[in-house]
């Protein structure tokens, strides 16, 4: 279902305007996957991957992928994208302006993969190491003119079709400043079992068959792995269990390693590396499940690179000597890794919007 976003916006006409220049080739026959897992390493460019690999005994699970491509990450209004425009490209297949959440360049709502696949009977899930209202996860279930409208974004979750979510941001649901709504109560009215960091330990919780499930890991943003965050891998395991139980139709799961990006913004190499290695451990879990069931398409990519991160001369596998060109994002091409039925569609160089279209292409009837 499309949602109409009614907003008043005052922003200058973009100084950088582009059109999607993807070349559409003849369709490639592909095997149809039952399940789709899209993993997004926010801010994860080639150097983040390289630093993680060298710091992890020269190995990452990313090396297990047979298909690798590159995507063009730019936004509609800027060569350097932000996470909102980047995630909207993945979730809805359109180039839009920086800060847009599930809307096109004219602020009109565009359908997301969660909405499309929920409408086809798939179970859907979102797991992130940021708040669930943050740019990347929000772009898969909400429609807002700006990524900073956290409380508005929260209102979309109860009727979004997301069957299970794990992430921070509880305050935007029940400690609101724009109205007196209790969005947690609204989630429960829609059939969700909602728990949080005060009520229970995530590793002890699993969803009940036939119910929806949500877990808030922090009031605002979760802490980093280096500062004690410990829920990412258990959350992915529980989510996988939830989505596969008594499920004949398949599922779509978006997993974000959010804080690789935050390490880049901070220009802290150890922060980047620790988050990168944990994200790769999650990737390994997902690959193990996909190898076992033989019917899951796994796609790993990033929205953009963050920090202009470099590994300088004098570095060793034991000690990375980093350098940075910025505390913001860069416009480098971004790697895409694919495994499973339909993976062959993800080789080559293509627009970031093509990831949305390629996922739907794999699910066409008759494949």
NURO-938735 format. One record per atom (N, C-alpha, C): x, y, z; residue in three letters. Coordinates in steps of 0.1 Angstrom, whole numbers, plus 2048, in hexadecimal, padded with zeros to 3 digits. Last residue first. Layout:
<nodes>
XYZALA/...
</nodes>
This chain:
<nodes>
868747785UNK/877745786UNK/87A73878CUNK/84D749787UNK/85274277BUNK/86174077BUNK/84B769795UNK/84575C793UNK/84B756786UNK/86777A7A3UNK/85D779798UNK/85876B797UNK/87C77D7B4UNK/8707777B9UNK/8657767AFUNK/8917897A7UNK/89377B7ABUNK/8867757B0UNK/8867A37A5UNK/88879B799UNK/88A78C79DUNK/8897AD7BFUNK/87B7AA7B9UNK/87C7A17ADUNK/8A57B07BFUNK/89E7A77C8UNK/8907A37C3UNK/8A87C27AAUNK/8AD7B57A8UNK/8A77AB7B2UNK/89C7D97B5UNK/8967D37A9UNK/89B7C57A7UNK/8AD7DF7CBUNK/89E7DD7CCUNK/8997D57C1UNK/8C47E37BCUNK/8C47D87C6UNK/8B57D57C9UNK/8C27F97ADUNK/8C17EC7A6UNK/8C07E17B0UNK/8C880F7BCUNK/8BA80C7BAUNK/8B87FE7B4UNK/8E48117B8UNK/8DF80C7C4UNK/8D08087C4UNK/8EC806796UNK/8E78107A0UNK/8E38097ADUNK/90A7F1790UNK/8FC7F578EUNK/8F8800798UNK/9207D9783UNK/91E7E7789UNK/9107EC786UNK/9217B678BUNK/9227C1783UNK/9217CE78BUNK/9087A179BUNK/9167A3796UNK/9167B078DUNK/8EE7997A2UNK/8F57A47AAUNK/9047A67A6UNK/8E3783797UNK/8DF790792UNK/8E779C798UNK/8ED76D7A4UNK/8F3771798UNK/8EF77E793UNK/8DB7677B9UNK/8E776F7BCUNK/8EE7747AFUNK/8C57577B6UNK/8C47647B1UNK/8D176D7B2UNK/8CB7447D3UNK/8C37457C7UNK/8C27547C2UNK/8EC74E7E0UNK/8E07477E0UNK/8D87497D3UNK/8FB76E7E6UNK/8FC75F7E7UNK/8EE75A7E7UNK/90E78C7E1UNK/9027847E0UNK/9047757E0UNK/9197AD7E8UNK/91C79E7E9UNK/90E7977E8UNK/9257CB7DDUNK/9187C37DFUNK/91C7B47DEUNK/9377E97E5UNK/9367DB7E1UNK/9297D57E5UNK/9348097D6UNK/9318017E2UNK/9307F27DEUNK/9478267CCUNK/93F81A7C9UNK/93F8107D5UNK/9478437E1UNK/94E8387DBUNK/94482D7D7UNK/94185C7EDUNK/9398577E1UNK/93F84B7DAUNK/93F85E811UNK/946860804UNK/93D8597F9UNK/93487082FUNK/934865825UNK/93C868819UNK/94A87E848UNK/93D87C842UNK/93E870839UNK/962886850UNK/95988085BUNK/94B87D855UNK/97D87E83AUNK/97188583EUNK/96A87E84AUNK/99286E835UNK/99287B82DUNK/986883832UNK/9A985C84AUNK/99B860846UNK/99B86D83FUNK/9BC83F852UNK/9BB84D84EUNK/9AD850849UNK/9CC827868UNK/9C282D860UNK/9C483B85CUNK/9DE80B86AUNK/9E181A86BUNK/9D7821862UNK/9D77EE87BUNK/9D37F6870UNK/9D7805873UNK/9E87D3886UNK/9E67E1889UNK/9E37E987DUNK/9E97BA87CUNK/9E87BB88AUNK/9E47CA88EUNK/9EE7BD862UNK/9E27B6865UNK/9DF7B7874UNK/9FB7DF860UNK/9FD7D0860UNK/9EF7CA863UNK/A057FE851UNK/9FB7F5857UNK/9FF7E6856UNK/A1780B841UNK/A1B80884FUNK/A117FF856UNK/9FF820830UNK/A0C818831UNK/A1181783FUNK/9DC81E83BUNK/9E8825837UNK/9F581C837UNK/9BD81A82FUNK/9C7812837UNK/9D5817832UNK/9A2831832UNK/9AD82C82BUNK/9B6824835UNK/98283F82EUNK/98B837836UNK/99683182DUNK/96E85282CUNK/979853823UNK/98584B829UNK/95885283CUNK/965855842UNK/970857838UNK/94483882FUNK/945843838UNK/95384583DUNK/93282E812UNK/93E82E81AUNK/93E83A823UNK/910822811UNK/91A82B80DUNK/927828815UNK/90080C816UNK/8FA817810UNK/90482180AUNK/90C7EB80DUNK/90C7F7816UNK/90580280FUNK/9047C880DUNK/9097D4807UNK/9097DF812UNK/8FA7A7806UNK/9017B080FUNK/9067BC808UNK/8E1790803UNK/8E779B7FCUNK/8ED7A4807UNK/8D676F7FEUNK/8DC778808UNK/8E4783800UNK/8BA75B7F9UNK/8C37657F3UNK/8C976E7FDUNK/8B473A802UNK/8B5748807UNK/8BF7507FFUNK/8B471F7FEUNK/8A97277F8UNK/8A97357FDUNK/8C570F80CUNK/8C670F7FEUNK/8BB7177F7UNK/8C9709827UNK/8BB708822UNK/8BB709812UNK/8E570C82BUNK/8DD700830UNK/8D06FE829UNK/8EC724821UNK/8F271881BUNK/8EA70C81FUNK/8DC734832UNK/8D9734823UNK/8E072881DUNK/8E973084AUNK/8DB72D849UNK/8D772B83AUNK/90273A844UNK/90172D849UNK/8F3728847UNK/8FC75583EUNK/90174C834UNK/90073E838UNK/8F575E858UNK/8EB75E84DUNK/8EF755842UNK/90E75C865UNK/90275486AUNK/8F875385FUNK/91E76D856UNK/92175F857UNK/91575785BUNK/91278685CUNK/91178184FUNK/91477284EUNK/919787877UNK/90B786874UNK/90A781866UNK/93578B873UNK/93077F87AUNK/92177C877UNK/9347A4866UNK/93879885EUNK/93478B865UNK/92D7B387CUNK/9247B2871UNK/9277A6868UNK/9457B088BUNK/9387AB890UNK/92E7A9885UNK/9577BD87AUNK/9597AF87DUNK/94C7A9882UNK/94C7D787AUNK/94E7D086DUNK/94F7C1870UNK/9507DF894UNK/9427DE88FUNK/9427D6882UNK/96C7DF896UNK/9647D689FUNK/9567D4899UNK/9727F2882UNK/9777E4881UNK/96E7DB889UNK/96780A88BUNK/96380587EUNK/9667F687EUNK/97580D8A4UNK/96780C8A4UNK/962806897UNK/98F80F89AUNK/98C8048A3UNK/97D8028A3UNK/98E82888CUNK/99181B885UNK/98C80F88DUNK/97B84388CUNK/981839896UNK/98282C890UNK/96C858882UNK/97A85687DUNK/98284D887UNK/95285A887UNK/95B85E892UNK/96985D88EUNK/94885186FUNK/94585F872UNK/94F86387DUNK/950836872UNK/95683E867UNK/95484D86AUNK/94182E887UNK/94F82E889UNK/95683687EUNK/92883087BUNK/92B839886UNK/93A839889UNK/92A81B868UNK/928829863UNK/92C83286EUNK/928805878UNK/934807870UNK/93581586BUNK/90F805883UNK/91980E889UNK/92780D883UNK/8FC7F4877UNK/8FA803876UNK/90780B87AUNK/8F57DB866UNK/9017DE86FUNK/9037ED86EUNK/8D57D1861UNK/8DE7DC85FUNK/8E97DC86AUNK/8C17BC84EUNK/8CA7BD85AUNK/8D47C8857UNK/8A27B2844UNK/8AC7BC842UNK/8B47BD84FUNK/891797836UNK/89879C842UNK/8A27A683EUNK/87578682BUNK/87F791828UNK/884796835UNK/86B764826UNK/86C77082EUNK/87677A827UNK/85274A81FUNK/85F75181EUNK/85F75E825UNK/83B73B822UNK/83B745817UNK/84974B815UNK/83A72B838UNK/83A72482BUNK/83D72E81FUNK/844728857UNK/84373284DUNK/84472B83FUNK/84971E871UNK/83C71D86BUNK/83A727860UNK/865733875UNK/85C72A87CUNK/84E72A875UNK/874746869UNK/874739863UNK/86A730869UNK/87375D879UNK/86F75E86BUNK/86D750864UNK/87E754892UNK/871759891UNK/86B759883UNK/89974E88AUNK/890743890UNK/88174888EUNK/8A1767882UNK/8A175C879UNK/89875187DUNK/89F77489BUNK/897779890UNK/89676E885UNK/8B37678AAUNK/8A57668AEUNK/89B76A8A2UNK/8CA76E89BUNK/8C676089DUNK/8B775F8A0UNK/8CA78A89EUNK/8C8784890UNK/8C4775891UNK/8CD78C8B9UNK/8C17918B3UNK/8BF78B8A5UNK/8E67818BEUNK/8DA77A8C3UNK/8CE77F8BCUNK/8F57958B0UNK/8F57878ABUNK/8E97808B1UNK/8EE7AD8BFUNK/8ED7AC8B1UNK/8EC79E8ACUNK/8F27B28DBUNK/8E57AC8D6UNK/8E57A88C7UNK/9057C08E9UNK/9067B18E7UNK/8FA7AA8E1UNK/9187DC8EFUNK/90D7D78E8UNK/90F7C88E6UNK/9307E78FCUNK/9287DD903UNK/91B7D88FBUNK/9417F78EEUNK/93B7FC8FBUNK/9317F3901UNK/9467EA8D7UNK/9517EC8E0UNK/94C7F18EEUNK/92D7EB8CBUNK/9327DE8CFUNK/93D7E08D9UNK/91C8098D7UNK/9248028CDUNK/9287F48D3UNK/8F980C8E1UNK/90780F8E2UNK/90F8068D8UNK/8DB8178CFUNK/8E380D8D6UNK/8F28118D7UNK/8CA8368D4UNK/8D382E8CCUNK/8DA8238D4UNK/8B18348EBUNK/8B583B8DFUNK/8BD8338D6UNK/8AB81D8FAUNK/8A28288FAUNK/8A48318EEUNK/8B17FD8EBUNK/8B68098F2UNK/8AB8148F1UNK/8A57E88DFUNK/8B27E58E6UNK/8B77F18EDUNK/8857DB8DDUNK/88D7E78DDUNK/8997E58E6UNK/8767C48C9UNK/87F7C58D5UNK/8877D28D3UNK/8587B48BEUNK/8617BF8BEUNK/8697C08CAUNK/84379F8AAUNK/84D7A08B5UNK/8567AC8B3UNK/82478E8A5UNK/82F7978A1UNK/83779B8ADUNK/81876C8A4UNK/8197798AAUNK/8247818A2UNK/81C753899UNK/80F75A896UNK/80E76889CUNK/8307488B3UNK/82B7458A6UNK/81D74C8A4UNK/8427608C5UNK/8387558C5UNK/8327548B7UNK/8667658C5UNK/8587698C2UNK/84E75D8C3UNK/87B7638E2UNK/8787608D4UNK/8697638D1UNK/89376C8F9UNK/88676F8F3UNK/88676A8E5UNK/8AC76B903UNK/8A2762909UNK/895764903UNK/8BC77F8F7UNK/8BF7718F4UNK/8B47678FAUNK/8B1797903UNK/8AD7938F6UNK/8B07848F3UNK/8A3798923UNK/8B079791BUNK/8AC79190EUNK/88A7B092CUNK/88F7A392AUNK/89C7A3922UNK/8837CB932UNK/87A7C0935UNK/8807B2934UNK/8967DD92AUNK/8927DD938UNK/88B7D093BUNK/8987DA90EUNK/8A47D8916UNK/8A17D7925UNK/8777CC906UNK/8827D5904UNK/88E7D290EUNK/85C7C08F1UNK/8647C08FDUNK/8707CA8FBUNK/83C7B98E5UNK/8477C38E5UNK/84F7C28F2UNK/82A7A88CEUNK/8307A68DBUNK/83C7AF8DCUNK/8117B68B9UNK/81F7B48BDUNK/8217B18CBUNK/7F77BB8B1UNK/7FB7AD8B3UNK/80A7AB8B6UNK/7EF7D58B1UNK/7F17CF8A4UNK/7F67C18A5UNK/7F17DC8CCUNK/7E47DB8C6UNK/7E47D48B8UNK/80D7DE8CDUNK/8077D38D4UNK/7F87D18CFUNK/8107F78BFUNK/8167EA8BAUNK/80F7DE8C0UNK/8038078D0UNK/7FD8058C3UNK/8037F98BCUNK/8148078E6UNK/8068028E8UNK/8007FF8DAUNK/8298148D9UNK/82B8068DDUNK/81D7FF8E0UNK/81F82D8D5UNK/8208248C9UNK/8238168CDUNK/80B8418E3UNK/8148368E8UNK/81582C8DDUNK/8078648DEUNK/8058568D9UNK/80F84D8E0UNK/80887F8E1UNK/8078778EDUNK/8058688EAUNK/8228908CDUNK/81488C8D1UNK/8148838DDUNK/83C8978CCUNK/83389D8C2UNK/82489A8C5UNK/84A8898DFUNK/8498988E1UNK/83F89E8D7UNK/8488698F0UNK/8488728E4UNK/8468818E8UNK/8508508F9UNK/85485C900UNK/8548678F6UNK/84A83A8E9UNK/84383C8F5UNK/8478488FEUNK/85983B8D1UNK/84C8348D1UNK/8448378DDUNK/8718468D5UNK/86984C8CAUNK/85B8468CAUNK/87D8368E8UNK/8788438ECUNK/86F8498E2UNK/8888208DBUNK/87C81E8E2UNK/87582C8E5UNK/8A081D8CBUNK/8968278C8UNK/8898268CFUNK/8AE7FE8BDUNK/8AC8088C7UNK/8A08128C4UNK/8A27DD8B2UNK/8AA7E98B1UNK/8A77F38BCUNK/8907C78A0UNK/8997C88ACUNK/8A17D48A9UNK/8707B9895UNK/87B7C3895UNK/8837C38A2UNK/85A7A6882UNK/8647A688DUNK/86E7B188BUNK/8497AD86DUNK/8457A3877UNK/84E7A3883UNK/83D7CA85EUNK/8497C3864UNK/8457BA86EUNK/8267D7857UNK/8287C9851UNK/8347C2856UNK/8207EF861UNK/82A7EF857UNK/82A7E1850UNK/8117F8876UNK/80A7F386BUNK/8137F185FUNK/825801889UNK/81A7F788DUNK/8137F1881UNK/83781387BUNK/83B80587EUNK/82F7FC881UNK/83082E877UNK/82E82486CUNK/830816870UNK/83883C88DUNK/82A83A88CUNK/827830881UNK/85484188BUNK/84F836894UNK/841833891UNK/85485887BUNK/85984B875UNK/85383F87EUNK/84E86B88EUNK/845868883UNK/84885B87DUNK/86586989DUNK/8588668A3UNK/84D864899UNK/87987188BUNK/879864892UNK/86C860897UNK/881882875UNK/87488187AUNK/871874881UNK/899880867UNK/899886875UNK/88C88687CUNK/89587984DUNK/89986F856UNK/899873865UNK/87888883EUNK/885889844UNK/88987E84EUNK/860880834UNK/86788A82DUNK/87688B832UNK/85985D835UNK/85A86A83CUNK/863873834UNK/84D83E83AUNK/84D848830UNK/84D856836UNK/85A81D844UNK/85482A846UNK/85583383AUNK/86880683FUNK/85A804844UNK/853812845UNK/88280A836UNK/87B7FE832UNK/86D7FD836UNK/88C821841UNK/889821833UNK/88281582EUNK/89281985BUNK/886821859UNK/88282084AUNK/8AC80D859UNK/8A080585BUNK/89380C858UNK/8BA826851UNK/8B981A849UNK/8AD81184CUNK/8B583C864UNK/8B383D856UNK/8B183084FUNK/8A2831882UNK/8AE83787BUNK/8AC83586CUNK/890823890UNK/88B82F889UNK/896836881UNK/89D81089EUNK/89580C892UNK/88F81788AUNK/8BF81A8A4UNK/8B181B8A7UNK/8A981689BUNK/8D780189CUNK/8D480F89FUNK/8C580F8A3UNK/8DC7E8894UNK/8E37EC89FUNK/8E27FB8A2UNK/8BE7D688AUNK/8C87E0888UNK/8CF7E3895UNK/8A77C3877UNK/8B17C3883UNK/8BB7CD880UNK/8887BA86CUNK/8927C486CUNK/89A7C3879UNK/8737A5857UNK/87A7A8863UNK/8857B3861UNK/85679484CUNK/86079E84AUNK/8667A1857UNK/84677A838UNK/84977F845UNK/855789843UNK/83277E81BUNK/83F77B821UNK/83F780830UNK/81B78480DUNK/81B779817UNK/82877681DUNK/81C79A7FDUNK/81C78D7F6UNK/81D782800UNK/81D7AF80FUNK/8117AE807UNK/8107A1800UNK/8377AC817UNK/82D7A9821UNK/81F7A781AUNK/8437B67FFUNK/8447A8802UNK/83A7A380DUNK/83C7D2800UNK/8397C97F4UNK/8397BB7F8UNK/8457DA819UNK/8377DB816UNK/8337D280AUNK/8617D4817UNK/8597CE822UNK/84A7CF81EUNK/8687E3801UNK/8697D5800UNK/8607CE80BUNK/8507FF7FEUNK/85D7F9802UNK/85C7E9800UNK/8428187E8UNK/84180B7EFUNK/84F8057F2UNK/84683A7F0UNK/8488307E7UNK/8488227EEUNK/83785A7F4UNK/83A84D7FAUNK/83C8437EEUNK/8468787E9UNK/83A86E7E8UNK/83F8617ECUNK/85988B7E7UNK/8548877F4UNK/84887F7F4UNK/86688C7CFUNK/85B8957D1UNK/8548937DEUNK/8788777D0UNK/87E8857D0UNK/87388F7D2UNK/8668607E5UNK/86E8637DAUNK/8728727DBUNK/86A850805UNK/8638597FCUNK/86C85C7F0UNK/878842819UNK/86D83B812UNK/86484480AUNK/88485E825UNK/88185182AUNK/87584B822UNK/89F87481CUNK/89286F819UNK/89086181FUNK/8B987D81FUNK/8B087E82BUNK/8A2878829UNK/8BF8867FEUNK/8C488280BUNK/8BB886816UNK/8A587B7E7UNK/8AE8857EDUNK/8B38807FAUNK/8A785D7D3UNK/8A08687D9UNK/8AA8717E0UNK/8A18437BCUNK/8AB84D7C0UNK/8A38597C7UNK/8908257C5UNK/8908337BFUNK/89C83B7C4UNK/88C80C7D1UNK/89080D7C4UNK/89081A7BDUNK/8868077ECUNK/87B80B7E3UNK/87F80D7D4UNK/89C7FE7FAUNK/88F7FA7FFUNK/8847FC7F4UNK/8B280A7EDUNK/8B27FC7EFUNK/8A37F77F1UNK/8AB8267EFUNK/8AE81F7E2UNK/8AD8107E3UNK/8A982880AUNK/89C829802UNK/89F8247F4UNK/8C4827811UNK/8BB81C815UNK/8AE81C80DUNK/8CD840805UNK/8D3833802UNK/8C9827805UNK/8BE853813UNK/8BC851804UNK/8C2844800UNK/8C884C82DUNK/8BA84C82AUNK/8B784B81BUNK/8E484F82DUNK/8DE84282FUNK/8CF84182BUNK/8ED865811UNK/8EC86181FUNK/8E5854820UNK/9058677F6UNK/8F88647FBUNK/8F986480BUNK/91487D7E1UNK/9168767EEUNK/9098737F5UNK/90888A7CDUNK/91087F7C9UNK/9148767D5UNK/8E68937D0UNK/8F48947D5UNK/8FC8887D1UNK/8CB88E7CAUNK/8D089C7CCUNK/8DE89D7CFUNK/8C98727C9UNK/8C387A7BEUNK/8C98887BFUNK/8E98637D3UNK/8DB8677D5UNK/8D686F7C9UNK/8FF8487CBUNK/8FB8567CBUNK/8EC8587CDUNK/90B82E7C9UNK/9038327D5UNK/8FD8407D5UNK/90C8147B4UNK/90E8227B4UNK/9058287BEUNK/91B7F47BDUNK/90F7FD7BAUNK/91380B7BBUNK/9297D67B1UNK/92B7E37B7UNK/91F7EC7B4UNK/92B7B37BAUNK/9297BE7B1UNK/92C7CB7B8UNK/9317907BCUNK/93479D7C2UNK/9317A87B7UNK/92A76F7C6UNK/92777A7BDUNK/9297877C3UNK/93175E7DAUNK/93675B7CDUNK/9337667C3UNK/93D7637FBUNK/9337677F1UNK/9397647E3UNK/95076080EUNK/94975480AUNK/93F7577FEUNK/95B777816UNK/96377080CUNK/95B763807UNK/94B77F82BUNK/94978581EUNK/95077E813UNK/957775842UNK/94D76D83BUNK/94977282EUNK/97A77C840UNK/96D780843UNK/96377683CUNK/99C77C84AUNK/991775845UNK/98477C849UNK/9B4784858UNK/9B4784849UNK/9A877C843UNK/9AE785873UNK/9B677A86EUNK/9B577885FUNK/9A179E873UNK/99A792877UNK/9A1786871UNK/9AD7B4867UNK/9AD7B3876UNK/9A67A787BUNK/9A87B084CUNK/9B67AF851UNK/9B67AE860UNK/98B7B484DUNK/9917A7849UNK/99F7A684EUNK/9887CE855UNK/9827C385DUNK/9897B685AUNK/9967DB840UNK/99B7DC84EUNK/9957D1857UNK/9857D482BUNK/9937D082BUNK/9997D0839UNK/96D7E0831UNK/96D7D2830UNK/97C7CD831UNK/9757FB831UNK/96F7F583EUNK/9707E683DUNK/97D7FC816UNK/9877FD821UNK/9827F882EUNK/9647FA809UNK/96F7F0807UNK/9797F0812UNK/94B805821UNK/952805814UNK/95D7FA813UNK/931809833UNK/93A7FE831UNK/9407FF822UNK/91C81883CUNK/92981E83CUNK/934815838UNK/90A7FC849UNK/90A80B847UNK/918811847UNK/9067E183AUNK/9107E6842UNK/9117F5840UNK/8E97CE836UNK/8EF7DB833UNK/8F97DF83EUNK/8DC7B2828UNK/8E47B7833UNK/8EB7C482EUNK/8BF7A2821UNK/8C77AD81DUNK/8CE7B3829UNK/8B2784819UNK/8B978B824UNK/8C279681EUNK/89677380EUNK/8A077D80BUNK/8A5783818UNK/88A752805UNK/88D75C80FUNK/897766809UNK/8877437EEUNK/87C7447F7UNK/87D750800UNK/89274D7CDUNK/89474A7DBUNK/88774A7E3UNK/89173F7ADUNK/88A7477B6UNK/88D7437C5UNK/8AC740796UNK/8A473879FUNK/89D7417AAUNK/8AA753778UNK/8B0751785UNK/8A674778DUNK/8B2760759UNK/8AA756760UNK/8B175376DUNK/8B5782754UNK/8BD776757UNK/8B476C75EUNK/8A979873BUNK/8A7791748UNK/8AF784748UNK/8C07AF72CUNK/8B67A472AUNK/8B479C737UNK/8C67CD73FUNK/8C97C2736UNK/8BE7B8735UNK/8C57EE743UNK/8BC7E2745UNK/8C07D873BUNK/8DB802752UNK/8D87FC745UNK/8D07EF748UNK/8D481E767UNK/8D7810765UNK/8D380B758UNK/8D283976DUNK/8D7836760UNK/8DA82775EUNK/8BC84E77BUNK/8C184177CUNK/8C583C76FUNK/8C887077BUNK/8BE866778UNK/8C4858779UNK/8D088C790UNK/8D3880787UNK/8C7878784UNK/8DD8AA79BUNK/8D18A3797UNK/8D589878DUNK/8E88BF7B2UNK/8ED8B37ABUNK/8E18AA7A8UNK/8DB8D27BEUNK/8E68D77B5UNK/8EB8CB7AEUNK/8B88D27C2UNK/8C58CB7C3UNK/8CF8D17B9UNK/8A98EE7D0UNK/8A98E57C5UNK/8B78DF7C5UNK/8A68EF7F4UNK/8AB8F57E7UNK/8AA8EA7DDUNK/8898EA806UNK/8978E7804UNK/89A8EB7F6UNK/8708E881AUNK/8768F3813UNK/8858EF812UNK/8518D781BUNK/8608D681BUNK/8658E3814UNK/8378C982BUNK/83B8D6826UNK/84A8D6826UNK/8268AA824UNK/8308B282BUNK/8328BF824UNK/81888D823UNK/81489B821UNK/81D8A382AUNK/81B870812UNK/82187881CUNK/81E88781AUNK/80785580EUNK/809862809UNK/80F86A815UNK/811834808UNK/80D83E812UNK/81084B80CUNK/8068167F8UNK/80D8237F8UNK/80882C802UNK/8087F4800UNK/800800800UNK/80980C800UNK/
</nodes>
